[in-house]
Amino acid sequence: MHMKRVLITSDDVHTRAWVRGAVDALDMTLGECATADLAATLVAEAFDLAVVDAGTDPEPLAHVVERALAEGSEVRLLLVVEPTVLPSLKMPARLAADFMVRGSTSEELAARVRGLLWPGQEVGSQELLRVDDLTVNLATYQAYRDGTPIDFTYLEYALFAFLVTHPNRAYSREVLLSRVWDTDYFGGARTVDVHVRRVRAKLGPELGRRLETVRNVGYLWSA
């Protein structure tokens, strides 16, 4: 088994130093490059993981890594993003990927790197939920149906994961806003309805029926 190789991609020297320090104790070798050099570096060298400082525009950088995968690379991806992108963040479906928010701890970064480089060794059975052909991995923020990733945005996943981990209990829209969107969200409660509709559509008709509307109350997940 070869030693894992990790590429740190950032234009900020402090971010590079933080990543180096966070993963220093792990069994790997490190490389570094600027954001503009990501594509060329992935072509020139083989890496098992790219830790990419993606800021407020992660999608183009994720596509760069996806292209490397299509060209024969076995690289995985960890995006470091700003909190403002979370409502619309979509993870690439064609490669193993995870994300973390800038300002998170070094311990979290190391845990996510371990999860991507050594999958199956970091997730306990309590972090995997299975319902019919649906699998929810609470450690990696991903859901699969028949092994195919469900293309949830961050908030769609967060809403779904909250309900599925609190089954057979109805929650009002206001409570869901507080628990999923957090107390700093000032939008209307009807945004919950919009996200529920999207989650149901992505789950499909059979599983979608489990996300029930409780009249005059809110929503529940029927286990």
Backbone as numpy.savetxt, mean C-alpha at the origin, in Angstrom:
# Nx Ny Nz CAx CAy CAz Cx Cy Cz
21.49 -18.59 -1.96 20.64 -17.40 -1.96 21.52 -16.15 -1.96
21.32 -15.26 -2.94 22.18 -14.10 -3.02 21.76 -13.04 -1.99
22.71 -12.19 -1.64 22.40 -11.10 -0.73 21.50 -10.10 -1.44
20.46 -9.65 -0.77 19.51 -8.72 -1.37 20.19 -7.38 -1.66
19.79 -6.79 -2.80 20.32 -5.49 -3.20 19.17 -4.48 -3.24
19.39 -3.36 -2.59 18.36 -2.33 -2.47 18.87 -1.03 -3.07
18.05 -0.42 -3.91 18.38 0.86 -4.53 17.60 1.97 -3.83
18.30 2.97 -3.33 17.68 4.14 -2.71 17.65 5.26 -3.74
16.45 5.73 -4.07 16.28 6.76 -5.09 15.68 8.01 -4.48
16.47 9.07 -4.44 16.00 10.35 -3.89 16.95 11.45 -4.31
16.40 12.64 -4.44 17.23 13.81 -4.71 17.63 14.54 -3.44
17.21 13.99 -2.31 17.47 14.63 -1.02 18.48 13.80 -0.24
19.60 14.38 0.12 20.66 13.63 0.81 20.21 13.17 2.19
19.34 13.94 2.82 18.86 13.56 4.16 17.96 12.32 4.09
17.13 12.27 3.05 16.27 11.09 2.88 17.11 9.86 2.62
18.13 10.00 1.78 19.00 8.85 1.52 19.68 8.37 2.80
20.15 9.29 3.60 20.81 8.93 4.85 19.83 8.24 5.81
18.60 8.74 5.84 17.59 8.14 6.71 17.29 6.70 6.30
17.14 6.46 5.01 16.88 5.10 4.55 18.07 4.20 4.86
19.27 4.68 4.59 20.47 3.88 4.89 20.49 3.48 6.36
20.24 4.44 7.23 20.27 4.15 8.65 19.19 3.18 9.09
18.02 3.29 8.46 16.89 2.45 8.86 17.11 0.98 8.51
17.79 0.72 7.40 17.96 -0.66 6.94 19.37 -1.19 7.18
20.17 -0.45 7.91 21.58 -0.79 8.11 21.77 -2.17 8.71
20.84 -2.58 9.58 21.01 -3.86 10.25 20.52 -5.04 9.43
19.88 -4.80 8.30 19.35 -5.88 7.49 20.43 -6.45 6.58
20.22 -7.68 6.16 21.21 -8.40 5.36 21.05 -8.02 3.89
21.71 -6.93 3.49 21.56 -6.43 2.13 22.72 -5.51 1.78
22.86 -5.24 0.49 23.78 -4.20 0.03 22.96 -3.07 -0.58
23.50 -1.87 -0.55 22.76 -0.69 -0.95 23.41 0.01 -2.14
22.57 0.55 -2.99 23.00 1.45 -4.05 22.14 2.70 -3.98
22.59 3.77 -4.60 21.86 5.03 -4.57 21.86 5.67 -5.95
20.80 6.43 -6.23 20.77 7.21 -7.45 19.80 8.36 -7.31
19.93 9.36 -8.16 18.99 10.46 -8.22 17.71 10.00 -8.92
16.63 10.74 -8.71 15.35 10.36 -9.30 15.43 10.26 -10.82
16.11 11.20 -11.45 16.20 11.21 -12.91 16.97 10.01 -13.45
17.76 9.36 -12.60 18.59 8.24 -13.05 17.97 6.88 -12.72
16.74 6.86 -12.21 16.14 5.61 -11.77 16.06 4.59 -12.90
15.51 4.99 -14.05 15.33 4.05 -15.16 16.67 3.49 -15.62
17.64 4.34 -15.82 18.95 3.89 -16.30 19.63 2.97 -15.29
19.48 3.27 -14.01 20.13 2.45 -12.99 19.51 1.06 -12.92
18.18 0.98 -13.08 17.52 -0.32 -13.04 17.88 -1.17 -14.26
18.20 -0.51 -15.38 18.64 -1.23 -16.58 20.07 -1.72 -16.41
20.91 -0.89 -15.81 22.34 -1.20 -15.72 22.65 -2.23 -14.64
21.85 -2.26 -13.58 22.15 -3.13 -12.45 20.90 -3.87 -12.00
21.11 -5.02 -11.35 20.00 -5.81 -10.82 19.77 -5.47 -9.36
18.54 -5.10 -9.03 18.18 -4.81 -7.65 16.94 -5.62 -7.27
16.87 -5.98 -6.00 15.70 -6.69 -5.50 14.60 -5.73 -5.05
14.99 -4.52 -4.67 14.02 -3.55 -4.16 14.50 -2.14 -4.49
13.56 -1.30 -4.90 13.82 0.13 -5.06 13.00 0.89 -4.03
13.68 1.62 -3.15 13.02 2.52 -2.21 13.03 3.90 -2.86
11.86 4.37 -3.29 11.77 5.55 -4.14 11.10 6.69 -3.40
11.81 7.78 -3.26 11.27 9.01 -2.68 10.39 9.66 -3.75
9.06 9.41 -3.66 8.15 9.79 -4.75 7.41 11.09 -4.50
7.51 11.65 -3.30 6.92 12.95 -3.02 5.43 13.01 -3.29
5.01 13.99 -4.09 3.59 14.19 -4.38 3.19 13.64 -5.75
4.10 12.98 -6.45 3.79 12.48 -7.79 4.37 11.08 -7.96
3.80 10.09 -7.26 4.40 8.75 -7.28 4.15 7.96 -8.56
3.09 8.28 -9.29 2.69 7.42 -10.42 3.77 7.30 -11.50
4.40 8.40 -11.97 5.42 8.23 -13.01 6.60 7.37 -12.55
7.01 7.51 -11.31 8.14 6.72 -10.81 7.75 5.26 -10.66
6.51 5.00 -10.24 6.05 3.61 -10.17 6.04 2.99 -11.56
5.67 3.77 -12.59 5.68 3.25 -13.95 7.09 2.92 -14.41
8.08 3.69 -13.98 9.47 3.38 -14.33 9.86 2.01 -13.81
9.47 1.73 -12.57 9.81 0.43 -11.98 9.02 -0.69 -12.65
7.76 -0.42 -12.99 6.97 -1.42 -13.72 7.60 -1.77 -15.07
8.13 -0.77 -15.76 8.78 -1.03 -17.04 10.01 -1.91 -16.86
10.76 -1.66 -15.79 11.93 -2.49 -15.51 11.51 -3.94 -15.27
10.40 -4.13 -14.57 9.88 -5.47 -14.33 9.51 -6.14 -15.65
8.86 -5.39 -16.55 8.46 -5.94 -17.85 9.66 -6.33 -18.69
10.80 -5.70 -18.43 12.01 -5.98 -19.20 12.89 -7.04 -18.56
12.35 -7.72 -17.54 13.07 -8.85 -16.96 13.60 -8.66 -15.56
13.50 -7.47 -15.03 13.95 -7.23 -13.65 13.01 -7.94 -12.67
13.53 -8.27 -11.50 12.72 -8.85 -10.43 12.56 -7.86 -9.27
12.68 -6.58 -9.58 12.68 -5.55 -8.55 11.29 -5.38 -7.93
11.28 -5.07 -6.65 10.07 -4.69 -5.93 10.15 -3.20 -5.64
9.06 -2.63 -5.14 8.99 -1.17 -4.99 8.43 -0.77 -3.64
9.12 0.17 -2.99 8.61 0.83 -1.79 8.60 2.33 -2.05
7.40 2.91 -2.11 7.24 4.34 -2.34 7.20 5.10 -1.03
7.91 6.20 -0.96 7.81 7.14 0.16 7.06 8.35 -0.38
5.86 8.62 0.16 4.99 9.64 -0.41 4.60 10.68 0.64
4.13 11.81 0.15 3.60 12.84 1.03 2.16 12.50 1.44
1.72 12.90 2.63 0.36 12.57 3.07 -0.73 13.07 2.13
-0.47 14.15 1.41 -1.50 14.75 0.56 -1.90 13.85 -0.60
-1.08 12.85 -0.97 -1.44 12.01 -2.11 -2.30 10.82 -1.72
-2.51 10.58 -0.43 -3.18 9.36 0.01 -4.59 9.20 -0.55
-5.42 10.24 -0.65 -6.78 10.02 -1.16 -6.84 9.44 -2.56
-5.83 9.67 -3.38 -5.86 9.20 -4.77 -4.76 8.19 -5.07
-4.04 7.76 -4.06 -2.90 6.87 -4.29 -3.37 5.51 -4.77
-2.79 5.04 -5.87 -3.04 3.70 -6.38 -1.71 2.98 -6.49
-1.66 1.79 -5.93 -0.44 1.01 -6.00 -0.40 0.22 -7.31
0.76 0.08 -7.92 0.87 -0.69 -9.15 0.49 -2.14 -8.92
-0.29 -2.68 -9.84 -0.81 -4.04 -9.66 0.12 -5.11 -10.20
1.11 -4.71 -11.01 1.91 -5.71 -11.71 3.24 -6.02 -11.04
3.50 -5.43 -9.90 4.72 -5.77 -9.18 4.45 -5.70 -7.69
5.28 -6.39 -6.94 5.17 -6.34 -5.48 5.55 -4.94 -5.01
4.64 -4.29 -4.31 4.87 -2.89 -3.95 4.20 -2.57 -2.62
4.73 -1.55 -1.99 4.16 -1.04 -0.73 4.47 0.45 -0.70
3.92 1.14 0.30 4.20 2.56 0.43 4.28 2.92 1.90
4.86 4.07 2.18 4.83 4.65 3.51 4.81 6.16 3.37
4.31 6.81 4.40 4.16 8.27 4.38 5.42 8.91 4.95
5.87 9.98 4.29 7.03 10.71 4.80 6.76 11.16 6.24
7.75 10.99 7.08 7.59 11.31 8.49 7.37 10.07 9.35
7.19 8.90 8.69 7.05 7.65 9.45 8.38 7.29 10.11
8.34 6.33 11.00 9.53 5.97 11.76 10.48 5.09 10.95
11.72 5.06 11.37 12.70 4.16 10.77 12.30 2.71 10.96
11.68 2.41 12.10 11.24 1.04 12.37 10.18 0.59 11.36
9.28 1.51 10.99 8.26 1.16 9.99 8.90 0.92 8.63
9.85 1.76 8.26 10.52 1.57 6.98 11.20 0.21 6.94
11.91 -0.14 8.00 12.60 -1.43 8.04 11.61 -2.59 7.95
10.47 -2.45 8.61 9.46 -3.51 8.57 8.89 -3.69 7.17
8.67 -2.58 6.47 8.12 -2.68 5.12 9.16 -3.23 4.14
10.41 -2.88 4.34 11.46 -3.46 3.51 11.53 -4.97 3.74
11.48 -5.40 4.98 11.50 -6.84 5.26 10.32 -7.54 4.60
9.15 -6.90 4.66 7.96 -7.50 4.07 8.07 -7.69 2.57
8.74 -6.78 1.90 8.89 -6.88 0.45 10.01 -7.84 0.05
11.09 -7.85 0.81 12.24 -8.68 0.45 12.11 -10.13 0.91
11.44 -10.33 2.02 11.28 -11.69 2.55 9.80 -11.96 2.82
8.97 -11.96 1.79 7.52 -12.13 2.00 7.20 -13.48 2.61
6.22 -13.47 3.48 5.82 -14.69 4.15 6.51 -14.91 5.47
7.61 -14.22 5.69 8.33 -14.38 6.94 7.99 -13.30 7.95
7.22 -12.30 7.51 6.93 -11.16 8.38 5.45 -11.00 8.70
4.59 -11.80 8.05 3.15 -11.65 8.23 2.62 -12.81 9.03
2.02 -12.54 10.16 1.40 -13.57 10.97 0.03 -13.91 10.45
-0.49 -15.06 10.88 -1.81 -15.48 10.40 -2.89 -14.49 10.79
-2.70 -13.76 11.89 -3.69 -12.78 12.31 -3.75 -11.58 11.38
-2.79 -11.44 10.47 -2.78 -10.32 9.54 -3.32 -10.69 8.17
-3.79 -11.94 8.02 -4.40 -12.38 6.77 -5.85 -12.75 7.04
-6.76 -12.12 6.31 -8.18 -12.44 6.42 -8.65 -13.05 5.11
-9.42 -14.12 5.20 -9.94 -14.76 4.00 -11.45 -14.89 4.09
-12.14 -14.44 3.06 -13.59 -14.54 2.95 -13.88 -15.06 1.55
-14.36 -16.30 1.45 -14.59 -16.93 0.15 -13.30 -16.84 -0.67
-13.35 -16.20 -1.85 -12.15 -16.11 -2.68 -11.38 -14.81 -2.46
-11.72 -14.10 -1.38 -11.08 -12.82 -1.07 -10.02 -13.02 0.01
-8.84 -12.44 -0.20 -7.78 -12.42 0.81 -7.39 -10.98 1.08
-7.37 -10.61 2.36 -6.97 -9.27 2.77 -5.69 -9.39 3.59
-4.64 -8.75 3.12 -3.35 -8.75 3.82 -3.24 -7.43 4.57
-3.47 -7.46 5.87 -3.46 -6.25 6.68 -2.05 -5.70 6.86
-1.04 -6.51 6.60 0.34 -6.05 6.76 0.81 -5.25 5.56
0.27 -5.56 4.38 0.75 -4.91 3.17 -0.30 -4.01 2.53
-1.46 -3.84 3.18 -2.51 -2.96 2.67 -2.99 -3.38 1.29
-3.16 -4.68 1.09 -3.58 -5.19 -0.20 -4.72 -6.18 -0.03
-5.56 -6.24 -1.05 -6.66 -7.21 -1.09 -6.61 -7.92 -2.44
-6.91 -9.22 -2.42 -6.86 -10.03 -3.64 -8.15 -10.84 -3.76
-8.62 -10.99 -4.98 -9.73 -11.88 -5.28 -9.24 -12.92 -6.27
-9.27 -14.19 -5.85 -8.70 -15.27 -6.67 -7.27 -14.98 -7.06
-6.50 -14.37 -6.18 -5.10 -14.08 -6.43 -4.83 -12.84 -7.25
-5.89 -12.17 -7.70 -5.72 -10.95 -8.50 -5.90 -9.73 -7.61
-4.96 -8.79 -7.61 -5.09 -7.61 -6.75 -6.33 -6.79 -7.09
-7.00 -6.30 -6.05 -8.12 -5.38 -6.23 -7.56 -3.97 -6.20
-7.91 -3.18 -7.19 -7.28 -1.87 -7.39 -7.96 -0.81 -6.52
-7.84 -0.95 -5.19 -8.38 0.05 -4.28 -7.46 1.26 -4.19
-8.04 2.45 -4.05 -7.25 3.59 -3.59 -6.99 3.41 -2.10
-6.14 4.27 -1.55 -5.81 4.14 -0.13 -7.06 4.23 0.75
-7.91 5.22 0.51 -9.08 5.42 1.37 -10.14 4.34 1.14
-10.26 3.86 -0.08 -11.18 2.74 -0.32 -10.71 1.53 0.47
-9.41 1.25 0.42 -8.89 0.12 1.18 -9.08 0.34 2.68
-8.78 1.54 3.15 -8.88 1.82 4.59 -10.31 1.62 5.08
-11.29 2.10 4.31 -12.69 1.91 4.68 -13.05 0.44 4.69
-12.68 -0.26 3.62 -12.98 -1.67 3.52 -12.32 -2.47 4.65
-11.04 -2.21 4.90 -10.32 -2.95 5.92 -10.91 -2.72 7.30
-11.34 -1.48 7.58 -11.95 -1.21 8.88 -13.22 -2.03 9.06
-14.09 -2.02 8.06 -15.35 -2.74 8.19 -15.15 -4.25 8.25
-14.23 -4.77 7.43 -14.04 -6.22 7.40 -13.37 -6.73 8.67
-12.63 -5.87 9.36 -12.02 -6.29 10.63 -12.92 -6.00 11.84
-14.08 -5.40 11.57 -15.09 -5.18 12.62 -16.44 -5.69 12.10
-16.53 -6.99 11.83 -17.71 -7.52 11.14 -18.97 -7.53 12.02
-20.10 -7.54 11.33 -21.42 -7.70 11.97 -21.74 -6.60 12.97
-21.16 -5.44 12.73 -21.47 -4.29 13.57 -21.66 -3.07 12.68
-22.79 -2.38 12.87 -23.10 -1.22 12.04 -22.39 0.02 12.55
-21.84 0.79 11.61 -21.16 2.04 11.95 -21.81 3.18 11.18
-22.04 4.28 11.87 -22.61 5.45 11.21 -21.57 6.09 10.30
-22.04 6.92 9.38 -21.13 7.64 8.49 -20.18 8.51 9.30
-20.69 9.13 10.34 -19.87 10.02 11.16 -18.74 9.25 11.85
-19.05 8.06 12.35 -18.03 7.24 12.99 -16.99 6.79 11.97
-17.45 6.41 10.78 -16.51 5.98 9.75 -15.60 7.11 9.32
-16.16 8.33 9.22 -15.32 9.48 8.90 -14.24 9.67 9.96
-14.63 9.51 11.21 -13.68 9.70 12.30 -12.61 8.61 12.32
-13.02 7.34 12.07 -12.09 6.23 12.19 -11.24 6.04 10.94
-11.77 6.39 9.77 -11.05 6.15 8.52 -10.41 7.42 7.99
-11.20 8.50 7.93 -10.68 9.76 7.39 -9.97 10.57 8.46
-10.18 10.25 9.70 -9.68 10.86 10.94 -10.44 12.15 11.25
-10.22 12.65 12.44 -11.02 13.76 12.95 -10.73 15.09 12.28
-9.66 15.16 11.48 -9.33 16.42 10.81 -10.06 16.59 9.49
-10.86 15.58 9.09 -11.54 15.67 7.81 -12.80 16.54 7.96
-12.95 17.50 7.06 -14.07 18.44 7.17 -15.10 18.27 6.06
-14.97 17.25 5.23 -15.94 17.03 4.17 -17.25 16.48 4.71
-18.23 16.36 3.82 -19.54 15.86 4.22 -19.55 14.36 4.40
-20.52 13.89 5.18 -20.63 12.47 5.47 -20.96 11.65 4.24
-21.53 12.28 3.20 -21.90 11.55 1.99 -20.68 11.02 1.23
-19.51 11.52 1.56 -18.31 10.96 0.91 -18.15 9.49 1.26
-18.68 9.07 2.44 -18.64 7.66 2.80 -19.47 6.85 1.81
-20.66 7.36 1.43 -21.51 6.65 0.48 -20.79 6.44 -0.85
-20.09 7.47 -1.30 -19.37 7.39 -2.57 -18.31 6.28 -2.49
-17.55 6.26 -1.41 -16.50 5.26 -1.28 -17.07 3.85 -1.11
-18.19 3.72 -0.43 -18.84 2.41 -0.30 -19.26 1.89 -1.67
-19.84 2.75 -2.49 -20.24 2.33 -3.83 -19.03 1.85 -4.64
-17.93 2.57 -4.53 -16.73 2.18 -5.27 -16.18 0.85 -4.77
-16.17 0.66 -3.46 -15.67 -0.59 -2.89 -16.55 -1.75 -3.35
-17.87 -1.59 -3.30 -18.77 -2.65 -3.75 -18.52 -3.01 -5.21
-18.35 -1.99 -6.04 -18.12 -2.23 -7.47 -16.85 -3.03 -7.69
-15.82 -2.73 -6.92 -14.54 -3.42 -7.11 -14.55 -4.82 -6.51
-15.39 -5.04 -5.50 -15.50 -6.38 -4.91 -16.28 -7.32 -5.82
-17.20 -6.77 -6.61 -18.06 -7.60 -7.44 -19.36 -7.91 -6.72
-20.36 -8.41 -7.45 -21.71 -8.56 -6.88 -21.81 -9.50 -5.69
-21.08 -10.62 -5.71 -21.20 -11.58 -4.62 -20.64 -11.02 -3.31
-19.37 -10.61 -3.35 -18.75 -10.06 -2.14 -19.34 -8.70 -1.79
-19.70 -7.91 -2.80 -20.25 -6.59 -2.54 -21.50 -6.61 -1.70
-22.27 -7.71 -1.78 -23.49 -7.81 -0.97 -23.20 -7.91 0.52
-21.98 -8.32 0.84 -21.63 -8.41 2.27 -21.47 -7.03 2.91
-21.19 -6.02 2.08 -21.08 -4.66 2.61 -22.49 -4.06 2.60
-23.16 -4.22 3.71 -24.59 -3.92 3.78 -24.86 -2.49 4.23
-25.94 -1.94 3.70 -26.45 -0.65 4.17 -27.45 -0.90 5.28
-27.25 -0.26 6.41 -28.18 -0.35 7.54 -28.98 0.95 7.56
-30.23 0.88 7.23 -31.05 2.08 7.06 -31.07 2.92 8.32
-30.89 4.21 8.10 -30.88 5.22 9.17 -29.70 5.06 10.13
-28.76 4.21 9.78 -27.58 4.04 10.64 -26.30 4.27 9.83
-25.97 3.34 8.95 -24.73 3.45 8.19 -24.45 2.16 7.46
-23.30 1.53 7.76 -22.87 0.35 7.01 -22.26 -0.68 7.95
-22.32 -1.95 7.49 -21.64 -3.02 8.20 -21.14 -4.05 7.21
-20.14 -4.82 7.64 -19.65 -5.95 6.87 -20.22 -7.21 7.48
-20.95 -7.96 6.68 -21.59 -9.20 7.14 -20.64 -10.37 6.98
-20.20 -10.92 8.09 -19.26 -12.04 8.05 -19.98 -13.35 7.77
